[in-house]
Amino acid sequence: MVKGAARKQAFDAGKQAAADQRQQRYILTQSGLERMFLHQHQHEHKPSR
């Protein structure tokens, strides 16, 4: 019984860690896309002199 609970706890912890990692990757991707978009935007609005 106790062994099963410990295993479940470890599994939940692993799931949580994976979720955190995915969240972090998502945030990194979002900020990366945002930066790219802003960068593109700046280029478009530069005066062509």
Secondary structure, DSSP 8 states (H G I E B T S, - for coil): -HHHHHHHHHHHHHHHHHHHHHHHHHHHHHHHHHHHHHHHHHHHTS---
